[in-house]
Amino acid sequence: MTLSFLPMNSAHWDDVGSIYQEGIDTGLATFETEAPSWEEWDASHLQKCRLVAVEDNAVLGWAALSPVSDRCALEGVAEVSVYIAASARGRGVGKATLRELISESEKAGIWTLQAGLFAENEASLAIHESCGFREVGVRRRLGRLNGVWRDVLLLERRSEIVGV
């Protein structure tokens, strides 16, 4: 596998949105039920640390960060989103993409990455743990998806590079 990473921009949205919808359709990735428009997505994510994973000119996955607060004391804390095309799962693309996002986030001065994962999303949990995330809590029955209450595991990764 020859994977490369590019900064994500609006020209990638058709592929990114489709991959996002594939993740939504699994019922394991998010409380969202449909992918937003580029404009909605763009407004809710940091401008830095957005990337697409590409192999042979095909977008196989994407990763981005969302702010957790607008308080300046928390400007180095962000929430992780990583989505991989169904056709690319199980090939190491998810782990490579998350590792690249971690590297980019540290260059950007992010000292804490956090993730909220459905407890049933074993593959994503394993990838996050292999990249240095640890479970810090569980939000029981946080929300309902398709009429079913879902627990969300809270994970975090503290940077050793940024000086925390």
Salt bridges, closest charged atoms under 4 A:
ASP42 OD1 - ARG50 NH1 2.59
GLU55 OE1 - ARG91 NH2 2.69
GLU104 OE2 - LYS107 NZ 3.25
GLU106 OE2 - ARG157 NH1 3.05
GLU120 OE1 - ARG150 NH2 3.06
ASP151 OD2 - ARG140 NH1 3.37
GLU156 OE2 - ARG134 NH2 2.86
